């Protein structure tokens, strides 16, 4: 197995196309594509400027579309695409409406792409809850102290490895008969 990293600005279609072109010059095809970029700003609805709104939407939703569109020709038959959404897509989120809206859009983008790319390529979402990444820790700093106990059936936040395992499983050939689905990995947040 090989993984290729290529720096690009996912908010700029030309940068994405150039990055994918560079990857394409080194490989014959992709078996998996994971779209996992995320940006969040914590602002009330009244504080969100048009520039902030556009930047958060651009990274979280537009970027996923640009990369998927550019990389689709490289995807091998049976490839798995995984978009990383968020529990905020289902619950909404005070102080980051733009992030929640973008992640909800990503879930629908995955469904649309699943229809468009079937039967050759599977497209699914993994939708994590608050995860102990730098972005997740920044969100936790503003949450109520007892958030995990009150809102999560499992009473704790996710470790990054717990989410990564689901991404690998959903992208893998072991998941050969699922497309257009969203897997909630949020410690029971959507049940509370």
Secondary structure, DSSP 8 states (H G I E B T S, - for coil): ---------TT-HHHHHHHHHHHHTT-S-EEEEEE---------GGG--HHHHHHHHIIIIIHHHHHHHHHGGGEEEEEEEEEE--THHHH--TT-HHHHHHHHHHHHHHHHHHHHHTTT-EEEEEEE-SBSSHHHHHHHHHS-TTHHHHH-TTSS-B-HHHHHHHHHHHHSGGGTT--S-EEEESTTGGG-
